[in-house]
């Protein structure tokens, strides 16, 4: 479906720019949606490490801001594992 295609493009975007947290978040969310929960979890943890000094992205993960249409926070998704 659409999440498989999205994962492919997010992965390519992240490979081009490995500082692109939004691309990694899109990849992780797509992986989660297609059932690759362990891979998604690894990427969410990577995001948390990358985001330590990125306050706008941390606010987004808390659900305070919406970026690229995603409304899921890491804590919400992690609670479903």
PyMOL commands that set and color helices and strands:
alter all, ss='L'
color gray80, all
select helices_A, chain A and resi 2-16+21-33+37-53+55-61+74-78
alter helices_A, ss='H'
color red, helices_A
deselect
rebuild
show_as cartoon
